[in-house]
Amino acid sequence: MNVTLRKIGNSEGFIIPKDVLDRHNLKAGDTLLLVEEGDGLKLRRTSEDPEEFEKKMRIARERMKKYEAAYRVLAK
């Protein structure tokens, strides 16, 4: 199925046809993961809800701050 990239505000995007949205039970506001594979792209549904993702990001930020010095040494 071919789709065309279009200018959307300051970004670019494409329209997912309604029959594809219906088949995959997708709707406006759903979050998809864009995965680069070799010279191609794949869209995948994210299994996490936004609250769970934010919780994990908060924990990650806390750990990064706590171990900042160690990460800087390891990054060299």
N, C-alpha and C positions, 0 to 999 in steps of 0.2 A: 504494500500500500504506500503510495507516494503522498507526502504532505509537503507544504511549502513554508519555509521560514518567512515570517512577516515581522515588520516593525511594530512593537507594542510599547508605547511610551519611549523610555530610554533603553529598552531591552529588545530582544527578538524572541519570537516563540512560534509555535505552530498550534493549529486547532486539531484536537483529537475528534474524529468523527463520532456522532451520537451512537451508532451501532456498536462501535468499539467500547465506548463508555458503558453502554448497557451490558455488553457481554462480560465485562470485567467489574461490574458493579462500582463504577467510579462516578464521583460527582464533584462539583466545584468545592474547593476547600480541602480535598484529599491531598495528602503529601505523597509524592513519588520520589524514588531514588534514581538518579541518573548515574549509570555505570559505564565507564569507558572500557571496552574490550577490544584490544588490538586496534584496528582501524574503524571499529564500529561503536555504536552507542546502544544501550538498553535502558528501558524504563522499568523499574520494579516498584511494586507497592511496598510501602514501609509497614512493618508489622507493629511498630511501636506507636503508642499514642503520644501526643505532644507533651503531656505532663510527665510521662516516664522519661522521655528524652531530656526534658529540662532538669529532672532530678539527676540523671546521669551526668549531664554537663556541669551541674553545680558541684557534684562530688569530684569530677575531674579537675575543675578549677581549684577546689580546695587542696587537692593533692599536688597540683602543679605549684601552687603558692608555697605549700609546706616544704616541698622538695626542690625548690627553684635552684638552689646552689648545686645540688647533685646533678640536676638536669643540665645546667650550664657546663659542668665539668665533662659530662658524658657527651655533650654536643660537639666538643672540640675534636 
